[in-house]
Amino acid sequence: MSGEKKYSVAVVGLGKRGMHHADAFANNGRFEIVGLCDIDQGRVDAAAKKFGGPKAGTDAKALLQGLKPDVFCFCTLPNLRLDMIRLGVESGAKLIAFEKPVALTTNEALEVMKVVRAGNVKTVVSHQHRYGEHYQKVKEIIASGAIGRVHTVYGTASGWMMHMLTHLIDYMRWFNDNAEAEWVVGQAAGKEKFADNHPSPDYVAGLIQFANGVRGIVECGDGAPDVPEVDYWWRKCRIGAQGTEGFAEVLTGGGWRAITKDSGGVISGPGCMDYAHDMPPYIQQIADWLDDPNKVHPCNGESAYKGFEIMMAICRSATQRGKIKLPLGPGEPELEALAKALPD
Ligand SMILES: NC(=O)c1ccc[n+]([C@@H]2O[C@H](COP(=O)([O-])OP(=O)(O)OC[C@H]3O[C@@H](n4cnc5c(N)ncnc54)[C@H](O)[C@@H]3O)[C@@H](O)[C@H]2O)c1
């Protein structure tokens, strides 16, 4: 829209998700890409060509010298978070947009939050599946009271923990009005995926007690229930809520379904996770939040941290046994501890 401020953006990490972000920023008139970076020169050159030749390079620190973007966006693999957050804060950015998971350990996530809070920098973490029409529909049904009083929220995914679990928890928390979690019990199995670039136990399960009395149930990875209605493996996720008078759930790759007090049977509708559909509103709400501090982004980092904390509490419980109370303080790096505790 004419007359509105354009926010400058630097995007670091130009792989799959970095290019999704760069595309969505470039296609939104409220943003202008002023910097691009990847350690892979070929990716830098291709992106620079595509997005009109802004400042570009293979070193994020050098890129940010004198650039002062309004938005610092980085989409690197999970091993790179705190250093990028520090760079973003030092660059003077007003908002840092980055990919899930928030970090690889509670210690790192606590430091991430400390640095951004001290720098008064807004953060947004990409749990963007929620913009799918089927996710929105399930939220609408639950929020309308049509399934009665919600007592249980749940989420399962075939994909492994560091890829999928904070997505599940984020949408479950949303369906449960972002209630605080009080304690968590967890279990895990299998060590193969600790060597992956999204290091995880092969299978993880957790029970979550929310302060509003609602019980959360999550399962993720090799052993989680199949979602036979969905063909595409990564989208075999089922997230929903049960209430006193029905249920409503979303299948990431297969629409939504529900029974409500007035539906007289199962009702259902379409929807499939789609980056091209979900990224534009996610990016637009970054502009909205920068325009107006009251329009807090639904994927804000404080909320993402709460979801990450639940995931780490599940890991701690699988290692230490018993209930883990939230909030978490610093502790032994969860994945290392879990890898030691699980049998071969
Ligand atoms: N929100 C979602 O739906 C979703 C989907 C897929 C992946 N992800 C997340 O996105 C993140 C990135 O995943 P991806 O699939 O895009 O990975 P990718 O490997 O395709 O891209 C990562 C890029 O970062 C670059 N990079 C690495 N170190 C760098 C550095 N120091 N400086 C600059 N660039 C650097 C790599 O060269 C690569 O191009 C992961 O955390 C992943 O979990 C999210």
PDBQT file of the ligand as one rigid body, heavy atoms in Angstrom, charges set to zero:
ROOT
HETATM    1  N1  LIG A 401       8.509 -24.258   9.273  1.00  0.00    +0.000 N 
HETATM    2  C1  LIG A 401       8.535 -25.272   8.436  1.00  0.00    +0.000 C 
HETATM    3  O1  LIG A 401       7.513 -25.695   7.893  1.00  0.00    +0.000 OA
HETATM    4  C2  LIG A 401       9.842 -25.908   8.114  1.00  0.00    +0.000 A 
HETATM    5  C3  LIG A 401       9.979 -26.820   7.055  1.00  0.00    +0.000 A 
HETATM    6  C4  LIG A 401      11.248 -27.335   6.768  1.00  0.00    +0.000 A 
HETATM    7  C5  LIG A 401      12.331 -26.952   7.542  1.00  0.00    +0.000 A 
HETATM    8  N2  LIG A 401      12.170 -26.083   8.586  1.00  0.00    +0.000 N 
HETATM    9  C6  LIG A 401      13.319 -25.623   9.402  1.00  0.00    +0.000 C 
HETATM   10  O2  LIG A 401      14.046 -24.667   8.665  1.00  0.00    +0.000 OA
HETATM   11  C7  LIG A 401      15.426 -24.717   9.013  1.00  0.00    +0.000 C 
HETATM   12  C8  LIG A 401      16.242 -24.807   7.738  1.00  0.00    +0.000 C 
HETATM   13  O3  LIG A 401      15.857 -25.966   7.031  1.00  0.00    +0.000 OA
HETATM   14  P1  LIG A 401      16.042 -26.067   5.443  1.00  0.00    +0.000 P 
HETATM   15  O4  LIG A 401      15.286 -27.282   5.045  1.00  0.00    +0.000 OA
HETATM   16  O5  LIG A 401      15.763 -24.772   4.797  1.00  0.00    +0.000 OA
HETATM   17  O6  LIG A 401      17.619 -26.386   5.397  1.00  0.00    +0.000 OA
HETATM   18  P2  LIG A 401      18.586 -26.200   4.131  1.00  0.00    +0.000 P 
HETATM   19  O7  LIG A 401      19.751 -27.107   4.407  1.00  0.00    +0.000 OA
HETATM   20  O8  LIG A 401      17.836 -26.333   2.849  1.00  0.00    +0.000 OA
HETATM   21  O9  LIG A 401      19.070 -24.687   4.255  1.00  0.00    +0.000 OA
HETATM   22  C9  LIG A 401      19.958 -24.220   5.226  1.00  0.00    +0.000 C 
HETATM   23  C10 LIG A 401      20.890 -23.233   4.541  1.00  0.00    +0.000 C 
HETATM   24  O10 LIG A 401      21.682 -22.576   5.536  1.00  0.00    +0.000 OA
HETATM   25  C11 LIG A 401      22.961 -22.366   4.977  1.00  0.00    +0.000 C 
HETATM   26  N3  LIG A 401      23.923 -22.079   6.027  1.00  0.00    +0.000 N 
HETATM   27  C12 LIG A 401      24.493 -22.938   6.905  1.00  0.00    +0.000 A 
HETATM   28  N4  LIG A 401      25.332 -22.273   7.723  1.00  0.00    +0.000 NA
HETATM   29  C13 LIG A 401      25.283 -20.971   7.368  1.00  0.00    +0.000 A 
HETATM   30  C14 LIG A 401      25.913 -19.799   7.843  1.00  0.00    +0.000 A 
HETATM   31  N5  LIG A 401      26.801 -19.825   8.853  1.00  0.00    +0.000 N 
HETATM   32  N6  LIG A 401      25.623 -18.620   7.239  1.00  0.00    +0.000 NA
HETATM   33  C15 LIG A 401      24.752 -18.565   6.206  1.00  0.00    +0.000 A 
HETATM   34  N7  LIG A 401      24.113 -19.653   5.722  1.00  0.00    +0.000 NA
HETATM   35  C16 LIG A 401      24.378 -20.834   6.294  1.00  0.00    +0.000 A 
HETATM   36  C17 LIG A 401      23.229 -23.652   4.203  1.00  0.00    +0.000 C 
HETATM   37  O11 LIG A 401      24.257 -23.512   3.268  1.00  0.00    +0.000 OA
HETATM   38  C18 LIG A 401      21.860 -23.906   3.560  1.00  0.00    +0.000 C 
HETATM   39  O12 LIG A 401      21.760 -23.287   2.293  1.00  0.00    +0.000 OA
HETATM   40  C19 LIG A 401      15.563 -25.900   9.970  1.00  0.00    +0.000 C 
HETATM   41  O13 LIG A 401      15.626 -25.435  11.287  1.00  0.00    +0.000 OA
HETATM   42  C20 LIG A 401      14.292 -26.698   9.765  1.00  0.00    +0.000 C 
HETATM   43  O14 LIG A 401      13.860 -27.374  10.930  1.00  0.00    +0.000 OA
HETATM   44  C21 LIG A 401      10.954 -25.560   8.855  1.00  0.00    +0.000 A 
ENDROOT
TORSDOF 0
